[in-house]
């Protein structure tokens, strides 16, 4: 009984705090991944869940539980937790890479525009008009 401790009321004490944290994290990652997988107006939740299931390797039924039965769950399976975390980290990496690429492109555009925004050259017509006005 080294791993199982009981309180005075007879309830188990120990890993409950850790498992609820893991469950909360897994639910947050699941929600973010489902939002990212959703393709738009004509897409439905079950199709997005199927694609996510195939992408990260967690059974559809477990993803369904994380959506609709999370209040009844006490903890999350270790393999599902690991795969959800890996999927979430991969999604974050893709987003950060895309943001860095867009930032580089914006910087290149700004630099290209800064080169062309030097002092405006005198146009021959403007120069002739200013001479006539001076006379």
C-alpha positions, 0 to 999 in steps of 0.5 A: 500500500505504499502508493495508495494513501487514504485520508481520515474520511477514507478518500484516496489522497495523492495523485488526484491533484496531478491527474486533474491538472493533466486532464485540464491540460489535455482538454485545453489541447484538445479544444485548440486542436479541434478548433484548428482542424475545423475547416469552416461552415460546411464542416461538421464536428465529427469529420474534424474529430476523425481528421484529428484522430488520424493526425495525432493517433488518439481514438475518436471515441477518446476525443469524443469523451474529452468533448462531451464527458470531461466532467465525468472523467477523473484523469486522462490516459497517458498515451492520449495525454502525450499525443495531444501534447505533441499535436499541440506543440506541432501546431504551435510550431507551425503557427510560429514558423508561419508568423516568422515567415510573414514577419520576414516578408513584411520586413522585406516589403518595408525595406523595398518601400523605404528604398523607393521613398527617398526625396522625390526627383525634380520632374522637368515639367515641374522645374520649368513651371517653377522657373516661369513663376520666378520670372 
